[in-house]
Amino acid sequence: MPKTTKHVSRRAATTVEPPATRGTETNINQAAAPVAPEAATPASAGAQVAQVPPARTASKKGATARKGAARGRKAARKSTSKTVVRKAAKPEQATAREGSKKGLILALLHRKSGATMAEIAQVSGWQKHSIRGFVSGTVSKKMGLTVESSRTEGGRNYRIITK
């Protein structure tokens, strides 16, 4: 006789019987009737069943090497150290197309007095965080220009220092 298993959940316990052996008809669509929970105990005091994921079978396919991975032991040992290569700033990119937002902002920053955050925002239509990102990332890092920032009563003032 097949063994009857009991599944316990937080809401109600149900009993599931395995299908009968050959020769007898069973209705697969017929659901097992829920069994009334055992004594009226709080949900937290009841027996809890561990949620265990189904066991995985071993993969038949072996591990593949990553792209650019070194082959062999000596090469693998050499490739474990991280090397950081930084690109040098390109000063020839200091020019922008005429009439572009980048060109307008650079023209303001090249003035002797520089440009305030409000002036740059008015010309470009950008918000303050976008202006700070442009000055830090594009002008300073990508273009390699030196930017002086000072705090005045009118707000933050940026100016490109020429060498």
PLY file of the C-alpha trace (Angstrom):
ply
format ascii 1.0
element vertex 163
property float x
property float y
property float z
element edge 162
property int vertex1
property int vertex2
end_header
0.00 0.00 0.00
1.39 3.44 -0.90
2.47 5.68 1.93
0.26 8.68 2.76
2.10 11.98 3.14
0.96 14.95 5.15
1.78 18.53 4.10
1.58 21.13 6.84
1.05 24.78 6.02
0.22 27.80 8.14
-3.40 27.92 7.07
-4.57 24.34 7.10
-3.17 20.84 6.99
-4.04 18.75 3.94
-3.54 15.09 3.24
-2.42 13.95 -0.18
-2.56 10.32 -1.18
-0.44 9.05 -4.06
-2.31 7.66 -7.08
-3.38 4.04 -6.87
-1.44 1.28 -8.61
-2.24 -0.02 -12.11
-5.64 -1.41 -12.89
-7.73 1.05 -10.87
-9.09 4.34 -12.13
-8.38 7.56 -10.27
-9.66 11.01 -10.92
-6.61 13.30 -11.06
-8.71 16.48 -11.02
-10.35 15.56 -7.73
-8.81 17.69 -4.98
-8.18 16.40 -1.49
-10.58 17.83 1.05
-8.94 20.14 3.56
-8.59 18.66 7.00
-9.53 20.81 9.98
-6.48 22.15 11.80
-5.44 20.33 14.90
-6.19 22.00 18.24
-6.90 25.72 18.22
-3.33 26.92 18.63
-1.97 30.26 17.49
-0.21 30.26 14.11
3.11 31.12 15.71
2.95 28.17 18.11
2.24 25.55 15.44
4.82 23.29 13.88
6.74 25.00 11.12
8.18 23.25 8.14
11.48 24.48 6.75
11.25 26.04 3.30
13.85 24.03 1.39
14.44 24.63 -2.32
14.39 21.55 -4.54
17.72 19.81 -4.91
19.62 20.68 -8.07
21.15 18.04 -10.23
24.76 18.30 -11.25
25.34 20.02 -14.56
26.55 17.84 -17.38
28.27 20.80 -18.98
31.64 21.75 -17.53
32.63 25.27 -16.54
33.67 27.52 -19.39
36.46 30.06 -19.25
35.60 33.74 -19.08
36.32 35.97 -22.02
39.88 37.14 -21.84
40.75 34.64 -19.09
44.36 33.52 -18.97
45.16 29.93 -19.86
47.61 27.93 -17.83
48.77 28.32 -14.24
51.53 30.88 -14.73
49.38 33.15 -16.84
46.51 32.81 -14.37
48.72 33.91 -11.50
49.90 36.93 -13.45
46.40 38.00 -14.42
45.02 38.09 -10.86
46.42 41.53 -10.09
44.22 44.43 -11.11
45.74 47.12 -13.24
43.98 50.41 -13.68
44.76 52.34 -16.82
43.53 55.91 -16.92
43.30 57.77 -20.17
45.15 61.04 -20.36
43.10 64.19 -20.76
42.80 65.38 -24.34
43.42 69.12 -24.44
42.47 69.33 -28.13
38.83 68.74 -27.08
38.79 72.15 -25.37
36.80 73.55 -28.26
33.09 72.99 -28.77
30.77 73.58 -31.69
29.66 77.13 -32.01
26.20 77.76 -30.58
26.03 74.50 -28.60
25.30 74.50 -24.87
28.81 73.28 -24.19
30.23 76.13 -26.25
28.07 78.73 -24.53
29.02 77.51 -21.06
32.73 77.39 -21.94
32.53 80.96 -23.23
31.04 82.04 -19.91
33.65 80.14 -17.91
36.54 81.66 -19.93
35.54 85.19 -18.91
37.86 86.93 -16.44
35.12 87.02 -13.78
33.85 83.52 -14.64
30.16 82.64 -14.42
27.76 82.09 -11.59
25.61 79.00 -11.25
22.52 81.11 -12.02
24.03 82.46 -15.27
24.95 78.97 -16.47
21.48 77.68 -15.56
19.84 80.51 -17.49
21.92 79.89 -20.64
21.70 76.10 -20.61
18.37 75.45 -18.91
20.06 72.87 -16.67
19.54 72.25 -12.99
22.27 72.84 -10.41
23.31 69.19 -10.11
23.70 68.94 -13.89
25.91 72.04 -13.95
28.12 70.65 -11.18
28.44 67.35 -13.06
29.33 69.13 -16.30
31.99 71.28 -14.63
33.48 68.35 -12.73
33.24 65.62 -15.35
33.40 67.24 -18.76
35.37 70.42 -18.19
37.80 69.21 -15.51
38.28 65.53 -16.26
37.53 65.01 -19.94
38.80 68.32 -21.27
41.69 68.62 -18.80
40.98 72.28 -17.95
41.57 73.76 -14.50
38.37 75.14 -12.99
38.38 77.48 -10.02
35.26 77.47 -7.87
34.50 80.19 -5.34
31.55 81.02 -3.12
30.18 84.55 -3.38
27.06 86.32 -2.17
25.51 85.83 -5.61
26.07 82.05 -5.38
28.71 79.63 -6.61
31.11 81.11 -9.19
33.12 78.98 -11.67
36.06 80.16 -13.75
38.51 78.42 -16.08
42.10 79.28 -15.22
44.31 79.69 -18.30
47.93 78.68 -18.00
0 1
1 2
2 3
3 4
4 5
5 6
6 7
7 8
8 9
9 10
10 11
11 12
12 13
13 14
14 15
15 16
16 17
17 18
18 19
19 20
20 21
21 22
22 23
23 24
24 25
25 26
26 27
27 28
28 29
29 30
30 31
31 32
32 33
33 34
34 35
35 36
36 37
37 38
38 39
39 40
40 41
41 42
42 43
43 44
44 45
45 46
46 47
47 48
48 49
49 50
50 51
51 52
52 53
53 54
54 55
55 56
56 57
57 58
58 59
59 60
60 61
61 62
62 63
63 64
64 65
65 66
66 67
67 68
68 69
69 70
70 71
71 72
72 73
73 74
74 75
75 76
76 77
77 78
78 79
79 80
80 81
81 82
82 83
83 84
84 85
85 86
86 87
87 88
88 89
89 90
90 91
91 92
92 93
93 94
94 95
95 96
96 97
97 98
98 99
99 100
100 101
101 102
102 103
103 104
104 105
105 106
106 107
107 108
108 109
109 110
110 111
111 112
112 113
113 114
114 115
115 116
116 117
117 118
118 119
119 120
120 121
121 122
122 123
123 124
124 125
125 126
126 127
127 128
128 129
129 130
130 131
131 132
132 133
133 134
134 135
135 136
136 137
137 138
138 139
139 140
140 141
141 142
142 143
143 144
144 145
145 146
146 147
147 148
148 149
149 150
150 151
151 152
152 153
153 154
154 155
155 156
156 157
157 158
158 159
159 160
160 161
161 162
